[in-house]
Amino acid sequence: MAFTIVVLRHSTTSLTRSCRTIPSSFFSSSCHRFTPPPQAPPSPNKIPFTVSVHGKTWQDPYHWMSNTNDPHFLQHLHRENTYAEAFMADTLKMQSTLSSEMKSRIPATISTPPERWGSWLYYQYIPEGKEFPVLCRKLETGGTGWLKTFLQYKREEVLLDWNELAEKYGYIAGYVHVGTCRVSPDHNYLAYTLDISGGERFTLQVKDLRSGLTDQKLEVNDVVSLAWAQDATSLFYTLSDENQRPYRVLCRKLGSDYVNDFPVFTESDSSFCVDITSTKDGKFITVYIIDSANPMDGLQRICKRTSGVQYFVEHHSGLFYILTNAPMPDGQCFGEDYYLVRCRVEDIESAKWEKTILPDNDMSICDMDIFNGHLVLSLNKKGLPLLCSVDFPIQIDFKHQIYIQDLKPWYFPMPSNACSVVPGSNHDFLNAVYRVVLSSPVMPDVVVDYDMSRQTYSIVHQEEVICDSVRQSCTQSFELSTIEAQKAPIDKKECPRNSGSQIWNEYSEVFCCQREEVISHDGVKVPLTIVYCRESWRKGLSPGLLVGYGAYGEDLDKSWCSDRLSLLERGWVVAFADVRGGGLGDSSWHKSGSGLNKHNSIIDFVSCGNYLVNEGYVQSDQLGAIGWSAGCFLIGAAMNMSPQLFRAAILKVSAIS
């Protein structure tokens, strides 16, 4: 069940003044004279209740509302909804207009470009008139002559239809959600997890893709993550406990009696969770290290567990590549950032990490991927995403440490305004092409294939924008810029352009997207991305919406959203505050805004709001805020800290029914 809480702060004086100062052709929703509903806002009951935690005691008169089954609580929700409907009654026409606009921008068909894995092309699409996607595949049409003709007429295979699942399990009356999907290495089985209750407890299902049948005897409750062994019949999975903590790893052998799955590992410390995955080449399962070819031979530990230290493991040609933030092997301090080490497979338990690869100055390593011929590194420089590839084998003799630049990397050309870089599935270890989805507030999602062997790129697909006013004014020939355009310290010769005429549509001529740095209370510079329509925006007179999250070290989503056009074309400013606590390259940004440092996140957000007003981007009494999930805490705290700054807030959160 999803809840959206809208908080409005009404001021008749400010709204009346807005109507006098803004031309009537702008911001029609703001200039409307508001008549408050006749009844007063509902007030919940206050019942004395004392809370004591960590030596602190306080009163919580609303503690009774934590019991969502309390009939008084349900009655209060009903009164709140009734009041909200009365409060918003005079906006019904505008709501209908906005809804129609947003629906009109949805393409009739939505699909993903096929992605090759072995001899198959995998893809998804949403059938017209349906709500959920369908996972499909076809054999790649290789070969020549009769073989190519035969393969072209090979029937599409439907692997999983979310719509059928919804009908089977009664979506109208309940809930259907597919969690994890894993195709076996031989492409004969599909293992996936399914939640039909909304309680985020998933059941394992295994489908035989040759017969199309799902074996009910293979079902297991409370499964979280999955990984196939190399034999394509041994399936590893994690189980969660009563607190939904993944704590145990088991292995199921397809074709066995399904009675007693083989226990692999159990985590008894309730402060830790367990996850499993396989290396890209499929040769190892990583929970500790399990030989995928001999899955029953036991575990190998990478390193002794240390608080706050993480290891992400890949394998290539007898060598483990480990992305970690562990203390440097030679005792050198590298802060809390991640670096890359490698060691021979036989040396994994002794931790003989001879080779260390460090990020260049002002850069941080965020992630890695491995292909047969290439190592891909996901980097961050001052909040801007970068990607590069390094050829295998690494042709450099180094005894201790080298930097990425010493490996002669190829930096993937990207547009200068790319705010979101999301890797594709990239399952095929033998492929030389790395697929990425690029996006920004002014650029619809574009799927790009980077050929790492040829050091070229090709645009596979870009999201269609159904909006006449945008299409008439859009930039039709925007060439990819080099990394130098992103202010990265890369020589243009090291970042070749594609010799072809690859272009994509972006709308920077219609919408301005600029990145500013806001000084917070302690002098820290907080990135603020500001988006507005060049024609409709009016300095000091425009309404604005500030977006924030600031939790779990996660990046703030600044990708393209067609719904946002309805605000921008009406003169609104939409801004994204990358406050501390979220993701911004290195882990220190997260830690400086979490736990006892959470106040930094809140003050950062308020500072960004004040910047928008003080610099004239947003009218002083027309700023709203929006947050999702954990970001709701940020928004609520910011409104309490600075009530005069925000006129409205939207808090969106999912809850278990």
C-alpha positions in Angstrom: 0.0 0.0 0.0 1.4 3.4 -0.9 0.7 6.5 1.1 1.1 10.1 -0.1 0.9 12.8 2.5 0.4 16.3 1.3 1.1 19.1 3.8 -0.1 22.6 2.8 0.5 25.9 4.6 -2.2 28.4 3.8 -1.7 32.2 3.8 -4.5 34.3 2.2 -2.2 37.3 2.2 0.6 35.7 0.3 -1.7 34.2 -2.3 -3.5 37.5 -2.9 -0.2 39.3 -3.3 0.9 36.6 -5.8 -2.0 37.4 -8.0 -1.1 41.1 -8.1 2.6 40.6 -8.9 2.5 37.7 -11.5 1.1 38.3 -15.0 -2.2 36.5 -15.4 -0.8 34.3 -18.2 1.6 32.6 -15.8 1.1 30.1 -13.0 -2.6 29.9 -13.2 -2.7 27.4 -10.4 -0.9 29.9 -8.1 -3.1 32.9 -8.9 -6.4 31.2 -8.0 -8.0 32.9 -4.9 -8.3 30.2 -2.3 -11.4 29.6 -0.2 -10.6 27.4 2.8 -13.1 24.6 3.6 -15.7 25.5 6.3 -14.6 22.9 8.8 -11.4 23.1 10.8 -8.6 20.5 10.2 -9.1 17.3 12.1 -7.2 17.0 15.4 -6.2 13.5 16.6 -6.7 12.4 20.2 -3.9 12.9 22.6 -3.3 10.0 25.0 -0.4 10.4 27.6 2.4 8.0 26.9 6.0 8.1 28.2 8.9 6.9 26.0 12.4 6.2 27.4 15.3 5.3 25.1 19.1 5.6 25.6 18.6 7.4 28.9 16.3 10.0 27.4 12.6 10.4 28.3 9.8 12.3 26.5 6.1 12.3 26.0 4.5 10.9 22.9 0.7 11.6 23.0 0.3 10.1 19.5 1.9 6.7 20.3 -1.5 5.1 20.1 -1.5 5.7 16.4 1.2 3.1 15.9 -1.6 0.5 16.2 -3.0 0.8 12.7 -5.8 -1.6 13.6 -7.2 0.8 16.2 -10.7 1.8 15.0 -10.1 5.4 16.3 -7.0 5.5 14.0 -9.0 4.5 11.0 -11.7 7.0 11.9 -9.1 9.8 12.1 -7.7 8.8 8.6 -11.2 9.1 7.2 -11.6 12.6 8.7 -8.2 13.6 7.3 -9.2 12.3 3.8 -12.5 14.1 3.9 -10.8 17.4 4.9 -8.2 17.0 2.2 -10.9 16.5 -0.4 -12.6 19.6 0.7 -9.4 21.5 0.9 -8.5 20.6 -2.7 -12.0 20.8 -4.1 -11.4 23.9 -6.2 -8.4 22.2 -7.9 -10.4 19.3 -9.4 -10.3 20.9 -12.9 -6.6 21.4 -12.7 -6.1 17.8 -11.4 -8.0 16.5 -14.4 -6.0 18.7 -16.8 -2.7 17.5 -15.4 -3.7 13.9 -15.4 -4.7 14.1 -19.0 -1.4 15.8 -20.0 0.6 13.1 -18.2 -1.3 10.2 -19.7 -1.0 11.7 -23.2 2.8 11.6 -22.9 2.9 7.8 -22.3 3.9 5.9 -25.5 1.4 3.3 -26.8 4.1 0.7 -26.5 7.0 0.5 -24.0 9.8 -1.9 -24.5 13.5 -2.4 -23.8 16.0 -3.0 -26.7 17.1 -6.6 -27.0 20.3 -7.5 -25.1 22.4 -10.4 -26.2 23.4 -13.2 -23.8 25.0 -16.1 -25.4 22.9 -17.1 -28.5 19.8 -15.4 -27.1 18.3 -11.9 -27.2 16.5 -11.0 -24.1 14.0 -8.0 -23.8 10.9 -6.8 -22.0 7.8 -4.9 -23.2 4.5 -3.8 -21.8 1.6 -5.0 -24.0 -0.8 -2.3 -25.1 -3.7 -2.0 -22.6 -1.8 -3.9 -19.9 -0.2 -2.7 -16.7 2.8 -5.0 -16.3 5.8 -6.1 -18.4 6.5 -9.4 -20.2 10.0 -10.9 -20.2 10.8 -12.5 -23.6 13.6 -13.8 -25.7 14.5 -14.9 -29.2 17.4 -16.7 -30.7 19.9 -14.2 -32.3 19.6 -14.3 -36.0 23.1 -15.2 -36.8 24.3 -17.3 -39.7 23.6 -17.0 -43.4 21.2 -18.4 -46.0 18.6 -20.9 -44.9 19.9 -20.9 -41.3 19.4 -17.1 -41.0 15.9 -17.4 -42.5 15.0 -20.2 -40.1 16.1 -18.2 -37.1 14.3 -15.1 -38.2 11.0 -17.0 -38.1 11.8 -18.6 -34.7 8.9 -17.9 -32.4 9.2 -15.4 -29.6 9.4 -17.1 -26.2 7.6 -15.6 -23.3 9.6 -16.4 -20.2 7.5 -14.5 -17.6 4.3 -12.5 -17.9 3.6 -10.3 -14.9 0.0 -9.8 -16.2 -0.7 -13.5 -16.0 0.7 -13.6 -12.5 -1.5 -10.7 -11.5 -4.6 -12.5 -12.9 -3.6 -15.8 -11.3 -3.1 -14.4 -7.8 -5.9 -11.8 -7.9 -4.1 -8.5 -8.4 -7.4 -6.6 -8.2 -8.0 -7.8 -4.6 -4.4 -8.2 -3.6 -0.8 -7.5 -4.7 1.8 -9.0 -7.1 5.5 -8.2 -7.2 8.3 -10.0 -8.8 11.6 -9.6 -6.9 14.6 -11.3 -8.4 14.9 -13.1 -11.8 17.8 -15.4 -12.7 18.2 -17.4 -15.9 20.4 -20.5 -15.6 23.7 -20.6 -17.4 22.4 -23.1 -19.9 19.3 -20.9 -20.5 16.9 -23.7 -19.6 15.5 -22.5 -16.3 14.2 -19.3 -14.9 14.3 -18.8 -11.1 12.4 -15.9 -9.7 10.9 -14.7 -6.4 7.2 -13.6 -6.0 5.4 -11.6 -3.4 1.6 -11.7 -3.6 0.7 -10.3 -0.2 2.5 -6.9 -0.1 4.4 -8.0 3.0 7.7 -8.1 1.0 8.1 -11.8 1.8 9.0 -13.6 -1.4 8.4 -17.2 -2.6 10.9 -19.0 -4.9 9.5 -20.3 -8.2 11.5 -22.2 -10.8 10.2 -22.5 -14.4 11.4 -24.9 -17.0 11.8 -22.8 -20.1 11.7 -25.8 -22.4 8.3 -27.1 -21.2 7.0 -23.7 -19.9 6.0 -25.4 -16.6 6.6 -24.2 -13.1 7.3 -26.9 -10.6 5.2 -26.3 -7.5 7.5 -28.7 -5.5 10.4 -26.2 -5.9 8.6 -23.4 -4.1 10.4 -22.1 -1.0 9.1 -19.2 1.2 11.0 -16.2 2.5 13.7 -16.3 -0.3 15.7 -13.1 -1.0 18.6 -13.6 -3.4 19.5 -16.3 -6.0 22.6 -17.6 -7.8 23.0 -20.5 -10.2 26.0 -22.8 -10.1 27.9 -23.6 -13.3 26.2 -27.0 -13.7 22.8 -25.1 -14.2 21.0 -27.5 -11.8 22.4 -26.3 -8.4 20.5 -23.2 -7.2 21.8 -21.2 -4.3 19.3 -19.0 -2.4 19.1 -17.0 0.9 16.4 -17.3 3.5 15.1 -14.5 5.7 14.1 -14.8 9.4 11.0 -13.4 11.1 12.6 -9.9 10.9 13.1 -10.3 7.2 16.8 -10.5 7.6 18.5 -12.7 5.0 20.6 -15.0 7.3 21.0 -18.4 5.7 22.3 -19.8 2.4 21.1 -23.1 1.0 21.6 -25.0 -2.2 18.9 -26.9 -4.0 19.7 -29.5 -6.6 17.1 -29.6 -9.4 15.9 -33.2 -9.9 16.4 -34.2 -6.3 13.7 -35.0 -3.7 13.4 -31.3 -2.7 13.1 -32.4 1.0 16.4 -31.4 2.5 18.3 -28.6 0.7 22.0 -28.5 1.4 22.9 -25.9 4.1 25.8 -23.8 3.0 26.1 -20.9 5.5 24.3 -19.4 8.4 24.8 -15.9 9.8 24.1 -16.0 13.6 24.9 -12.4 14.2 21.6 -10.5 13.9 23.4 -7.3 13.0 24.5 -8.8 9.6 22.6 -9.8 6.5 23.7 -12.4 3.9 23.6 -11.9 0.1 24.8 -14.1 -2.7 25.7 -13.6 -6.3 28.0 -15.2 -8.9 31.1 -13.8 -10.6 30.5 -12.6 -14.1 32.2 -15.6 -15.6 30.0 -17.9 -13.5 33.0 -19.8 -12.0 32.4 -18.7 -8.4 29.5 -18.0 -6.0 30.3 -15.2 -3.6 28.9 -15.4 -0.1 32.3 -16.4 1.0 33.9 -18.0 -2.0 32.3 -21.2 -3.5 33.7 -23.0 -6.5 30.7 -23.0 -8.9 31.9 -26.1 -10.7 32.1 -28.0 -7.3 29.5 -26.3 -5.2 29.6 -28.8 -2.4 33.4 -28.5 -1.7 32.9 -25.9 1.0 33.6 -22.2 1.6 36.8 -20.1 1.4 36.9 -16.9 3.4 38.2 -13.7 1.7 39.3 -11.9 4.8 38.5 -11.7 8.5 35.4 -9.7 9.1 36.0 -6.1 10.1 33.4 -3.5 11.0 32.7 -1.1 8.1 34.9 -3.0 5.6 33.3 -4.4 2.4 34.6 -6.6 -0.4 33.1 -7.0 -3.9 34.7 -9.9 -5.8 35.0 -10.7 -9.5 37.1 -13.3 -11.3 39.1 -13.3 -14.5 41.6 -15.9 -15.7 42.7 -17.3 -12.4 42.8 -14.0 -10.6 40.3 -12.4 -8.2 39.6 -8.7 -8.6 38.4 -7.3 -5.3 36.9 -3.8 -4.8 37.3 -2.9 -1.1 37.6 -0.1 1.4 39.8 -2.2 3.7 43.0 -0.7 5.2 45.8 -0.8 2.7 47.9 -3.9 2.8 51.1 -2.0 3.5 49.4 0.1 6.2 49.1 3.2 4.0 46.1 5.3 4.8 43.6 5.6 2.0 40.7 7.0 4.0 37.3 5.3 3.5 37.4 5.2 -0.3 37.4 2.1 -2.4 40.3 0.8 -4.4 40.9 -2.3 -6.4 43.3 -5.2 -5.6 43.9 -8.5 -7.3 45.3 -11.9 -6.2 45.6 -15.4 -7.5 42.7 -17.7 -6.7 44.9 -20.0 -4.5 46.0 -17.0 -2.5 42.5 -15.7 -1.6 42.5 -16.9 2.0 46.0 -15.7 2.7 45.1 -12.3 1.4 48.3 -11.9 -0.6 47.2 -8.8 -2.4 50.2 -7.8 -4.4 48.5 -5.6 -7.0 46.7 -2.5 -5.9 44.9 -0.1 -8.4 44.0 3.3 -7.0 41.7 6.0 -8.4 43.2 9.1 -9.8 43.2 12.4 -8.0 39.7 13.8 -7.2 38.1 10.6 -8.4 36.5 7.7 -6.5 35.8 4.1 -7.6 32.1 3.2 -7.2 31.8 -0.1 -8.9 33.4 -2.5 -11.4 32.3 -5.1 -14.0 34.3 -7.8 -15.7 34.3 -9.1 -19.3 36.6 -11.5 -21.0 38.6 -8.8 -22.6 37.9 -5.8 -20.4 37.6 -4.4 -16.9 34.9 -1.7 -16.5 35.2 0.9 -13.7 32.4 3.1 -12.6 33.9 6.4 -11.3 32.8 9.6 -9.7 34.5 13.0 -9.9 33.0 15.8 -7.8 29.5 14.2 -8.0 29.7 13.6 -11.8 29.5 10.0 -13.1 32.3 8.6 -15.3 32.9 5.2 -16.9 36.1 3.7 -18.3 37.4 0.4 -19.6 40.8 -1.2 -19.3 42.0 -3.9 -21.7 42.8 -7.4 -20.4 45.3 -8.7 -19.9 46.7 -5.7 -18.0 50.1 -5.2 -19.7 51.9 -3.5 -17.0 54.4 -4.8 -14.4 53.7 -3.3 -11.0 54.8 -4.5 -7.6 52.6 -2.5 -5.3 50.4 0.4 -6.4 49.4 2.0 -9.7 46.7 4.5 -10.6 44.0 4.0 -13.2 45.6 6.5 -15.6 48.7 4.1 -15.7 46.4 1.4 -17.3 45.6 3.6 -20.3 41.9 3.5 -19.8 39.3 4.4 -22.4 36.8 6.9 -20.9 33.4 6.5 -22.4 32.2 9.7 -24.1 29.1 11.1 -22.4 27.0 14.2 -22.6 28.0 17.0 -20.3 24.6 17.1 -18.6 24.3 13.3 -17.8 23.2 13.1 -14.2 22.1 9.4 -14.2 24.3 6.6 -15.5 22.6 3.1 -15.0 24.4 0.0 -16.4 22.3 -2.5 -18.4 22.1 -6.2 -17.6 25.4 -6.9 -19.3 25.2 -10.6 -18.6 27.4 -11.8 -21.4 30.9 -12.3 -20.2 32.3 -12.8 -23.7 30.8 -9.6 -25.1 32.9 -6.6 -25.8 30.0 -4.2 -25.7 28.9 -2.5 -22.4 25.4 -1.2 -22.4 24.4 1.9 -20.3 21.2 4.0 -19.9 22.0 7.7 -19.7 19.6 10.3 -18.6 19.2 13.8 -17.1 16.4 16.2 -16.2 16.6 17.6 -19.8 17.5 14.4 -21.7 15.1 11.5 -22.1 16.6 8.0 -21.3 19.0 6.9 -24.0 20.4 3.4 -24.3 24.0 3.5 -25.5 26.3 0.6 -26.4 30.0 1.2 -25.8 32.2 -1.1 -27.9 35.3 -1.4 -25.8 37.4 -3.2 -28.4 36.8 -0.5 -31.1 36.4 2.3 -28.6 33.2 3.5 -30.3 29.7 3.9 -29.2 26.2 3.5 -30.8 22.9 4.8 -29.7 20.4 1.9 -29.5 17.3 3.6 -28.4 16.0 6.8 -26.8 12.7 7.3 -25.0 10.1 9.0 -27.2 8.8 12.3 -25.9 5.1 13.0 -26.8 4.9 16.7 -26.3 4.5 19.1 -29.2 5.8 22.2 -27.5 9.1 20.4 -26.6 9.5 18.6 -30.0 9.1 21.9 -31.9 11.9 23.5 -30.0 14.2 20.6 -29.2 17.8 20.4 -30.1 17.9 17.9 -33.0 21.6 17.5 -33.4 23.4 17.4 -30.1 26.6 15.5 -30.5 28.2 13.6 -27.6 30.8 15.7 -25.8 34.0 14.3 -24.5 34.8 13.7 -20.9 36.7 17.0 -21.0 33.3 18.7 -21.2 32.5 17.2 -17.9 35.6 18.9 -16.4 37.4 15.6 -15.9 41.2 15.8 -16.3 41.4 13.7 -19.4 43.2 14.7 -22.6 41.0 14.8 -25.7 43.3 12.3 -27.4 42.5 9.7 -24.8 38.8 10.1 -25.2 38.1 9.6 -28.9 34.8 10.5 -30.5 32.8 8.1 -32.6 33.6 8.9 -36.3 29.9 8.4 -37.1 27.1 10.8 -36.8 25.6 9.4 -33.6 23.3 12.0 -32.0 20.5 12.1 -29.5 17.8 14.5 -28.5 18.2 16.6 -25.5 16.2 19.7 -24.6 18.7 22.2 -23.1 17.5 24.8 -25.6 14.0 24.6 -24.0 14.9 23.8 -20.4 17.9 25.1 -18.4 19.7 22.5 -16.3 22.5 24.0 -14.2 24.5 22.7 -11.3 25.3 25.0 -8.4 27.1 24.6 -5.1 25.4 25.8 -2.0 27.4 26.6 1.2 25.9 24.8 4.2 26.3 25.8 7.8 29.8 24.3 8.2 31.2 25.5 4.9 30.6 22.3 3.0 29.5 22.7 -0.6 26.2 20.9 -1.4 25.5 20.2 -5.1 22.1 21.6 -6.2 20.8 20.9 -9.7 18.3 23.5 -10.9 15.9 22.9 -13.8 13.4 25.4 -15.3 11.8 26.4 -18.7 13.7 29.2 -20.3 10.6 30.8 -21.7 8.2 30.4 -18.7 10.5 31.0 -15.7 10.5 34.5 -14.2 13.2 35.5 -11.7 11.8 36.0 -8.2 8.2 35.1 -9.3 8.3 31.4 -10.0 7.0 28.7 -7.8 9.4 25.9 -7.1 9.7 22.3 -5.9 12.8 21.0 -4.0 13.6 17.3 -4.2 15.6 15.5 -1.5 16.5 12.0 -0.2 19.8 11.9 1.7 19.9 8.3 3.0 21.7 5.0 2.7 24.4 6.5 0.5 22.0 6.3 -2.4 22.3 8.8 -5.3 19.4 11.2 -5.7 17.4 10.2 -8.9 17.7 13.0 -11.4 16.8 11.1 -14.5 14.3 12.2 -17.1 10.6 12.3 -16.1 8.0 13.3 -18.6 5.5 14.2 -15.9 7.8 17.0 -14.8 7.0 18.8 -18.1 3.6 19.9 -16.7 5.4 21.8 -14.0 8.2 23.3 -16.0 6.0 24.5 -18.8 3.9 26.4 -16.2 7.0 28.2 -15.0 7.9 26.0 -12.1 11.5 25.4 -11.0 12.4 21.9 -10.0 15.6 21.5 -8.0 17.5 18.5 -6.7 19.5 18.8 -3.5 22.3 16.2 -3.1 22.4 16.6 0.7 24.8 14.6 2.9 23.6 11.1 3.8 23.0 10.3 0.2 25.5 9.2 -2.5 28.1 11.5 -4.0 31.0 9.3 -4.9 32.9 8.5 -1.7 31.5 7.0 1.5 32.4 10.0 3.6 29.4 12.0 2.1 27.0 9.3 3.4 28.6 9.1 6.8 28.7 12.8 7.3 24.9 12.9 7.0 23.8 9.7 8.9 23.5 8.7 12.5 24.5 11.4 14.9 25.4 13.5 11.8 21.9 13.4 10.4 21.4 17.1 11.2 23.8 17.9 8.4 21.4 16.5 5.9 18.5 18.6 7.2 20.5 21.8 7.3 21.9 21.1 3.8 18.3 20.8 2.5 17.2 24.1 4.2 20.4 25.8 2.9 19.4 24.7 -0.7 15.9 26.0 -0.2 17.2 29.4 1.0 19.5 29.5 -1.9 16.7 29.1 -4.4 14.8 32.0 -2.8 17.7 34.3 -2.1 19.1 33.9 -5.7 15.6 34.6 -7.2 15.0 31.2 -8.7 11.8 30.8 -6.6 9.4 33.3 -5.1 9.8 33.5 -1.3 6.3 32.2 -0.5 6.0 29.6 -3.3 8.5 26.9 -2.4 7.4 23.3 -1.8 9.4 20.1 -1.0 9.0 16.4 -1.9 10.6 13.3 -0.6 10.2 9.5 -1.1 10.5 6.8 1.5 13.5 7.6 3.8 13.5 11.1 2.2 10.2 11.9 4.0 12.2 12.2 7.2 14.4 14.8 5.6 11.5 16.8 4.3 9.5 16.7 7.6 12.5 17.7 9.7 13.4 20.5 7.3 9.9 21.9 7.5 10.0 21.8 11.3 13.4 23.5 11.3 12.5 26.2 8.9 8.6 26.5 8.8 8.7 29.9 7.1 10.6 28.5 4.1 8.3 25.8 2.7 4.6 26.4 1.8 3.8 22.7 1.0 5.3 19.2 1.2 4.6 15.9 -0.4 5.7 12.8 1.5 5.5 9.5 -0.4 6.1 6.3 1.4 5.1 2.6 0.8 3.7 0.7 3.8 2.7 -2.9 4.4 -1.0 -3.3 4.4 
